[in-house]
Each structure stands twice: as structure tokens, then as C-alpha cells.
Amino acid sequence: MPHLGIAHVCDKLELDAARTRMPGPVGVVMTMGALHQGHATLLRAAKARCDSVIATIFVNPLQFGPSEDFRRYPRALETDVALCADEGVDVVFVPSAAGMYPQGDASVGVDPGPLGNVLEGASRPGHFRGVLTAVAKLLHLTRPDVAFFGEKDYQQLTLIRQLVADLNFDVEIVGVPIVREPDGLALSSRNRYLSAAERAAALALSSSVYAGVARAVAGPGEVLTAAAAEFDRLQEGCEAVLHRDYLALTDPALGTAPSSGAARLLIAAHVGNTRLIDNIALTLG
Ligand code: AMP
């Protein structure tokens, strides 16, 4: 069913035509669809700051590894467009993979540099090259004044800030805090994969970072020990398969953790066949 007041466009020509009619400042929120209240919060932040808002929906094949969930990634275009319309989005851009990558995988891409090889990048080789290549293209296509990204994907946000600084993109990047379920679980499109037992086990991620934050005054060693102990405790008691990928304490730029001051605690874990991530800001010492 068409939604009034929102343009749903799929190629550059249609997007350009819609874009010329949009009063500025223009904000963009890039997503892979299967939208939830985390995405809605980004759209609201864009709406509050900008006169026009573009949402993009693109399940980017370039950022999935060969054994990852590209094929089964949830797709819900109709309800996504309805959510965008409800949030007052002006244009939803839904490009095809062929439209984005006419040359396929062999196209020119964005090198994320050393930060692309740690944490998520170590577990997901090529992931950030895929992310930054798609983000660069979508920034060129949508030409926003401001682009909004969630802190949920903290390494992605950090790399996107680096992308626009290093390659002189004329856009402001705004980070939006993580939206969580009442029990702490960070909202994610991948939460749809979880069985009841896995949903319970998934709380190990947020519980661990909260346990780390609770020891922030004591210093970096104590933060990591407390977070790891909480994960292990929940792992022992849970019915689902739960396996930690990494638990890391860094500075806010994802470098070495300081002994005191601002820091970030990041975690990734497999819950059954689903890989989830979480992170939190903390002040050490
Ligand atoms: P995705 O569709 O998962 O690629 O996410 C699109 C954007 O929404 C990214 O900038 C994410 O960081 C952001 N996002 C996803 N989940 C959340 C959440 N729970 N809280 C805040 N932002 C989120």
C-alpha cells in the first residue's frame, strides 16, 4: 500500500529528482532494513535536526563474509517503509545490489586502514571495507548535510568519522546512543533470529558491559575481570549455546585503554547461530 507523503525510490535518477526538491539541511539515516526502535530513534534525531530526511535501506552484500547471514538477513520492506512514513521521512532510497555494484565485488573500494582489522574486523575480514564502500557511495548519492549513525555499531561509527575526515567528505556525522530493551539487550535486527532460550542468553552481553562499568572506578584490569566474570557466570547457567568472541577495553578512539579517563568497553558473542555485539562508555579511575 502506498504511504502518503513519502517517496520510495530505487535508483539514482529517481533519487536525484527527489533530492532537488528537498529543502535543507538534509539528513540521512543508513540502514539494512528490518527496522526497529533503534532505527526509529536515529530517524527522530535526523528529523529534529534537519528539514528533510532520507532513509536508505540496503542489505549490503559487500559487508557479509561467505559464511555469514546475508541470505537469511531479515527483509521487511513494506513495514520498513511504513515505519519511515510514520517517522516523517521524506524519501526512502532502496537501491539494488546491481545498481550499487555494477562491477560486482571487483569494484574499487574504501580501505578502512588498520582500525578495520581489529575487533569486528578481526572476526569479520573485509567487513569494514564493505561498510565504508557502501557508506561512501550512499553519501555521494544522497548528498546529506548530516548523517546519523548508532553507537550500537561503535567501531563502524568510529571508522565512518575517519572516512569523512580522511577523504574530505563535506558532511557532519552524528552518533546516536544505543537503544535497549527494558532488560538491557541492545536492539538489533538480528534479535529476530533468537529463540526464547537464546534471547535469555543474549542478556550476557549487556550484563557483562554493565558489570564492567560498575568497576570503572577501580581501573581497567578490574573492569575487564568483572565483565568477563559476569559473562562466564551467565554462560554457565544458560540453556543456549553462548560463546564469547571478544571483550575489549579501549580508549574512545578504539586505541589502547587509558589507566584513567574516558574509555569504551566492547563485546561480541555468538548466541546459537547469531552473532551479537554491544558496547558502553565508561570513565576509568
Ligand atoms: P543496521 O540496519 O543494523 O545496519 O543499522 C543501521 C543504523 O542503525 C546503524 O547506524 C546502527 O548503528 C543503528 N542502530 C542499530 N541498532 C541500534 C540501536 N539499538 N541503538 C541505536 N542505533 C542502532
Residues whose N, C-alpha, C, O or C-beta is under 5 A from the ligand:
A	BS01	AMP	M30 T31 M32 G33 G38 H39 F148 F149 G150 E151 K152 D153 V176 P177 I178 V179 A186 L187 S188
